[in-house]
């Protein structure tokens, strides 16, 4: 009996490492199907948007490309078919949950509420929720939007944040909801609203790519600072570890900084506009001390 016991223990020790090495969750799905599905945005410059050839490009797309390369190494697969799926703010989480996509390659705020249903990678960007208005508009703070029509993108965190500030400061806005950021900005430029509330970097990119960039300004007042992460499925520690390990390696080396400079500090397609948006102090801290903390 004692010999049998030690034989069973030895067998368990031998089997355990094999089990630990077997991919589960998203990695198992990718190995079985031979493909990885990336969710991309159409107009979220410079994170995820379409170029002149309708090809998804951007900072987040480049990060996802590095992650796909890491998956190939992890699974020892020389090639993986990459499937691209267009998404919007309102569909990105449901499409992750139902397995249509494996990772969201775009700007997504890491919130504690969203963490209840999905997981986030380590922070890849830190934004501030502000508003773009006409340069000559007498709007300096969100309270100045009382009784005014305000553009908001469906599914964005800006909606609840603006509502919270309005309740706190006792003012009301007339919300104009649109499916994506381009439509929200169009509502502003065509006079259907007097402000568009969204992440400052996305506002900066919309202004830079507009017909008359000098007609617009971003107010200094901020509703909240928000960390961005790549969205992945919840309760999938193996895939999250691979994603975070890939990002941290890029941050500790030169690649993350080089990609940031490429998309935020140099001319980018399709109009060769330079956003001139250097790394902020909160982002530098997130790169030095990688984490997936939400707000």
Rosetta blueprint (number, residue, H / E / L):
1 X L
2 X H
3 X H
4 X H
5 X H
6 X H
7 X H
8 X H
9 X H
10 X H
11 X H
12 X H
13 X H
14 X H
15 X H
16 X H
17 X H
18 X H
19 X H
20 X H
21 X H
22 X L
23 X L
24 X L
25 X H
26 X H
27 X H
28 X H
29 X H
30 X H
31 X H
32 X H
33 X H
34 X L
35 X E
36 X E
37 X E
38 X E
39 X E
40 X E
41 X L
42 X L
43 X E
44 X E
45 X L
46 X L
47 X L
48 X E
49 X E
50 X E
51 X L
52 X L
53 X L
54 X L
55 X L
56 X E
57 X E
58 X L
59 X H
60 X H
61 X H
62 X H
63 X H
64 X H
65 X H
66 X H
67 X H
68 X H
69 X H
70 X H
71 X H
72 X H
73 X H
74 X H
75 X H
76 X L
77 X L
78 X L
79 X L
80 X L
81 X E
82 X E
83 X E
84 X E
85 X E
86 X E
87 X L
88 X L
89 X L
90 X L
91 X L
92 X H
93 X H
94 X H
95 X H
96 X H
97 X H
98 X L
99 X L
100 X L
101 X L
102 X L
103 X E
104 X E
105 X E
106 X L
107 X L
108 X L
109 X E
110 X L
111 X L
112 X L
113 X L
114 X H
115 X H
116 X H
117 X L
118 X E
119 X E
120 X E
121 X L
122 X L
123 X L
124 X L
125 X E
126 X E
127 X E
128 X E
129 X E
130 X E
131 X E
132 X E
133 X E
134 X E
135 X L
136 X L
137 X L
138 X L
139 X L
140 X L
141 X L
142 X H
143 X H
144 X H
145 X H
146 X L
147 X L
148 X L
149 X E
150 X E
151 X E
152 X E
153 X E
154 X L
155 X L
156 X L
157 X L
158 X H
159 X H
160 X H
161 X H
162 X H
163 X H
164 X H
165 X H
166 X H
167 X H
168 X H
169 X H
170 X L
171 X L
172 X L
173 X L
174 X E
175 X E
176 X E
177 X E
178 X E
179 X L
180 X L
181 X H
182 X H
183 X H
184 X H
185 X H
186 X H
187 X H
188 X H
189 X H
190 X L
191 X L
192 X L
193 X L
194 X L
195 X E
196 X E
197 X E
198 X E
199 X E
200 X H
201 X H
202 X H
203 X H
204 X H
205 X H
206 X H
207 X H
208 X H
209 X L
210 X L
211 X L
212 X L
213 X H
214 X H
215 X H
216 X E
217 X E
218 X E
219 X L
220 X L
221 X L
222 X L
223 X L
224 X L
225 X E
226 X E
227 X E
228 X E
229 X L
230 X L
231 X E
232 X E
233 X E
234 X L
235 X L
236 X L
237 X H
238 X H
239 X H
240 X H
241 X H
242 X H
243 X H
244 X H
245 X H
246 X H
247 X H
248 X H
249 X H
250 X H
251 X H
252 X H
253 X L
254 X L
255 X H
256 X H
257 X H
258 X H
259 X H
260 X H
261 X H
262 X H
263 X H
264 X H
265 X L
266 X L
267 X L
268 X E
269 X L
270 X L
271 X L
272 X L
273 X E
274 X L
275 X L
276 X L
277 X L
278 X L
279 X L
280 X L
281 X H
282 X H
283 X H
284 X H
285 X H
286 X H
287 X H
288 X H
289 X L
290 X L
291 X L
292 X L
293 X L
294 X L
295 X L
